[in-house]
Amino acid sequence: MRSRPMGGAAVIGLLFNFAFYGMVFTASLEFSNSAVTAPSAPVPRCSRRRR
């Protein structure tokens, strides 16, 4: 870059983009993993009260 402030802004923008898309990628992995391990229907709870 010809201008020092523009070079710094470009580096900061690159870091922000890398962090944002990294979070999107890891969240998509987490959601796909939880969709596989989650039960398809909620487990029914016992209706009797414990004394």
C-alpha positions as a printed NumPy array, in Angstrom:
array([[  0.   ,   0.   ,   0.   ],
       [  1.152,   3.493,  -0.681],
       [ -0.377,   5.023,   2.418],
       [  0.549,   3.761,   5.882],
       [ -2.934,   4.371,   7.415],
       [ -4.586,   2.514,   4.533],
       [ -2.249,  -0.438,   5.033],
       [ -3.085,  -0.556,   8.728],
       [ -6.801,  -0.351,   8.   ],
       [ -6.478,  -3.171,   5.467],
       [ -4.714,  -5.404,   8.014],
       [ -7.326,  -4.66 ,  10.687],
       [-10.126,  -5.346,   8.21 ],
       [ -8.495,  -8.629,   7.221],
       [ -8.239,  -9.695,  10.871],
       [-11.876,  -8.8  ,  11.558],
       [-13.04 , -10.729,   8.494],
       [-10.93 , -13.74 ,   9.425],
       [-12.342, -13.73 ,  12.969],
       [-15.95 , -13.276,  11.828],
       [-15.899, -16.012,   9.194],
       [-14.006, -18.275,  11.606],
       [-16.832, -17.875,  14.122],
       [-19.425, -18.589,  11.412],
       [-17.513, -21.72 ,  10.389],
       [-17.142, -23.055,  13.941],
       [-20.791, -22.28 ,  14.729],
       [-21.895, -24.212,  11.649],
       [-19.798, -27.186,  12.778],
       [-21.281, -27.001,  16.266],
       [-24.854, -26.775,  14.956],
       [-24.359, -29.682,  12.56 ],
       [-22.874, -31.757,  15.385],
       [-25.725, -30.923,  17.782],
       [-28.298, -31.796,  15.101],
       [-26.806, -35.277,  14.848],
       [-26.615, -35.931,  18.583],
       [-29.901, -34.279,  19.605],
       [-32.925, -36.527,  20.038],
       [-35.617, -36.132,  17.411],
       [-38.38 , -35.86 ,  20.02 ],
       [-38.273, -34.492,  23.564],
       [-37.991, -37.099,  26.294],
       [-41.229, -37.265,  28.321],
       [-40.904, -36.48 ,  32.005],
       [-42.469, -38.552,  34.763],
       [-45.823, -37.086,  35.763],
       [-45.769, -38.462,  39.328],
       [-44.438, -36.276,  42.082],
       [-41.693, -37.532,  44.343],
       [-42.336, -37.338,  48.053]])
